[in-house]
Each structure stands twice: as structure tokens, then as C-alpha cells.
Amino acid sequence: MIILVVEDQYKIQQSLRICLEENGYQVDCTSEAGKGFEMVISQQYDVIILDVILPDISGIDLCKKIRQEGINTPILFLSALDSVEDKINGLEAGGDDYLGKPFSLDEVVARIKALRRRFGTTKQVIKIGNLEIYTDAKEALRDGKNLNLTKKEFRLLEYFVNNQGKLLTKSEIAENVWDISFDTGTNIVEVYVNYLRNKIDKGYEEKLIQTKFGHGYIFGQL
């Protein structure tokens, strides 16, 4: 899950970045509305966090520009302007939530999760214990934390998930994930299985990827 933070106060911007990354999100930051607009046009974000008072144009105007482009990404306003009128202006401009400053970082995370539930209900999700795989969004979470898988890691996970409980040989994995015949001289399968294992199993008592030495791998709950 990728979040854009448009906030011109550096300390607040970095506090948000650190907190969100600790919660498993990928974060892009900028202090200018113009740059933020360019980033929104060129990159698909899951949530946008906007300050209202920015050095070039206001977050309200930026929100309007984003909506005029037909982009429906959930927008959370953060602002010292915290009157009822200010909140109404933000929501009428196309914002989806509005939080006044000063704010709790925990509350920001809670608001993001709430937006995710509101706007993510149509995503196809596969659940295996505390692992969630969103096939449309190409992302996976364990205990609610985004695993930030690469495209190839996600493709490998998809193949494992579609073959839960089956013994998969390295040849089968190579042919179905990389579309190549397995070469005994390469360790690409072992390397990527290890990458994936470090992201989905490391730190968890229940391991989802099991190695059957000399045979291959089995994926799923024991």
C-alpha cells in the first residue's frame, strides 16, 4: 500500500513517514502542492494525506484538481484549520476525512485503515490465517502490515497460494513463475523463495513456506 504525504512542515512530514513505514506502508513525501499533483498523476496511490496550508496552492485547491482529473484516491486532510466550516470545505472539495492538528500518529494510522475498509471492499482478497493477499491490488499483508512485495515476489506468492498443500518442485516453480525451463546451474528459485520467506514468515511462529529438502516446497498452514 502506497501513501502520498503532502506536508510542508518537515518535522511533521518526517514523523508521518517514519510512523507509516513502521506500520508497513510505502510512503512518498513532498512539501509542495504542485509536485504532489505531478506525483498523483504519474503514480497510483492508495491514500493521499494533504495539509491544507501549503506554500504554492492550498491543499483544498489541490484536492479539487485531483478530483477534476477523475482520480478517486481517498484523501485525508491534516490541518491546523479545525473549525466546522474548515472541515466542511475540505469534504466538499472532495476530501474523504479531515483531522485537525495537533494529531496523534496512532489516530492517523487508524483513519487510514478506516479509509482502506471504506474504499477497499471491492478488492478480491484471499486469507490464509493472518496473511491477506489482495490479487487486484497486487499486495499482501500479514497481521495488517504491508509486506511490500516486488512484482516477482508477488507472482511467486500467487503461485504458492494457488497450489496450497501441494509439493512444488523447483522445475514447476521456474516454469510457472519465470516461464523458463529449470536450469540446475541456477539458484533463482531458492533466492526468490528466500526473499519471500523473509517477508512473510520472518518473525512469525507459524511458517507458511515449508522446504522439503531434495524435493521442493509446500505452502500453507500446517
N, C-alpha and C positions, 0 to 999 in steps of 0.2 A: 504494500500500500504506500503510495507516494503522496506526500503533503507539501504544498507550497505555502511558505510563510512570507507575507509582505509586511514588513515592520521596520520602521526607520530608527527605532531606539535599539542600539546594538546589544546592550545587555539583555533586554527583553527578547530580542531575536535569538540570541545565542542560548538563553535559558530554555526557550521553547525548543530549539533544535536539539539540545542535549537531552531534554526530557523525552521528546518524541522518539529520538533514536534509541534511548534506553527502553522504550516500550515497543521496539521492533519496527518502527516506521522509517521509511526513507524520506529525507527532508531536503528540499531546496529552499534557499532563502534569498531575498533581495530587499533593499531598503527603498526602492523607487517603484511607483505605480507603473510607469512606462515600461520598465524592464519586466515587471511582473506580468503585464499584458502580453509582452512578447513570449514569455515563458509559457503562459497558458495556451497561447495559440500553437506553439510548437511541441508541447508536451502534454500528455493526458494525465491529469492529477485526479486523485480520489477525493481530496478535500483541499479547499483553499482557505487559509487564515488571513484576514485582512485587517490591518489597522485603518482607522477612519482618517486620521490626520497624517498625511504623507507630504513630502517636500514638493512634489510636482503637481499631481492632481489628487483629489480626495479618494479614499477607499470607496466611498459611495459612488462616485463617478466611475471608478474602475469597475466596480461591480456591474453598473449599468452597461458599460462597454462589453464586458464579458457576456452578459445575457443577450445583448444585441447580436453577438456572434453566434447565438444558438447553443452556447456551451452551458450545460445544466449541472456542472460540478457543484456539489454542496459548498456553500460559503459561510464561514463563521467569522463574524466581526468581533474584534477586540478593540475597545476604545475607552478613553477617559471620559468621553461624552456619553453620559449614562442616564440621561433623562428618559422619560417615557417617549417623548417626541423624537429623541435621537434614535431610540430603538425602532420606533415605527418607521422612520425614514430609512433605516438600514434594511428592514424587512420589505418595505415597499419597493426599494431599489433592486430587490432580487436576492437579498441575503436569506439564509435559512436559519440562522441563530445569531444571537448578539450577547456578548459577555462584557461587562464593564471592568475597567481597570481601577484598582489593582485586582488581580485574579489569582486563584490557586491553580498551579500547574496540574494538579490532580483533576480539577474540575474541567480544565481544557481537554484532557485525555478522555474524561467521561463524556463531554459534549461531542467529541469526535466519534466515539463509539456509538453514541445515540444517532448521529448523522449517518453512520455506516449502516445501522439497523434500518433506518428510515429509507435510505436510498439503495441499499444493497439486497433487498429482499428478493429481487428477481434473479440474482446470480445463482447459477447452479452450484450446489455445494455437496461435497462428499465428506462424510465424517467417519473417522476411524479413531475411536477413543477420543483423546483431546486434540487430535490432528484434524484440521479443516482444510479441504482443498477446493478452491474456487476455480472451476475449469474455465469459465468465461473470462475472468479477470487474470487468469494465469498466475495465481498467487496461493500460498499456503501459510497457515498459521498453526502454531501449537501453543496451547494454553493462552490463546488470544494474541500471541506475539508473532508478527510477520517474520517469516524465515528468509525473506529477500533472496529467493532462488533465481539463478540465471535461467535463460531460456532452455538450455540443455539440461540443467538440473531438474527443471520442472517437467520436461519431456520424459526424463528418466523416472521421476516420481509417478507421472501418469501411467507409464508402462507397468511399474510395480503395482500401482493401485488397481489397474485393470486385470491384473493376474495375481490377486491376493491368494496366499496359501499355496501357490504353485512353486515348484523348484524351477528356477530360471537359470539356464546356463549362460556363460559369457557370450557364446555364439549367438544365442537367441536375443540377448540384450543388444549386442552390437548391430545385428541385422535390423532390429525393430526401432532402435533409438537413433542410430547413426546411419542406417541404410547401407551398411557395408558388411562384407564378409569378414568374419573374425580372423585376425592375424595373430597367431600365438606369440609373435615377436613384439606386440604392443601391449601396454598395460592401461589403455584408455578406459576400459570398463572399470577396473579396480580403482583408478584415480577418481573417476566421477562418482562411483558408489561411495568412496571415502568422503568426497566433498559433501554429498547428500547426507550421509550418516552424521557428519559433524554438525550439520544444520538441524536435522530433525530428531536426532537421538541423543546428542551430547547433553549431559546434564539431567537426563530423564531416566528414571529407574526402568521403565518399560521401553525396551528397544524394539523398533519396528522392522529394522533390516537385520536379518539373520544370515550369517555366512555358513554354508555347508562346504567345508574345505574339500577341494578336488572336484566339486560338482557345480556349485553356483550359489545362488541367493534365494531366500524365501522372504517375502514381505507380508507383514500383517501382525495382528495381535496373537500372542501365544495362548 
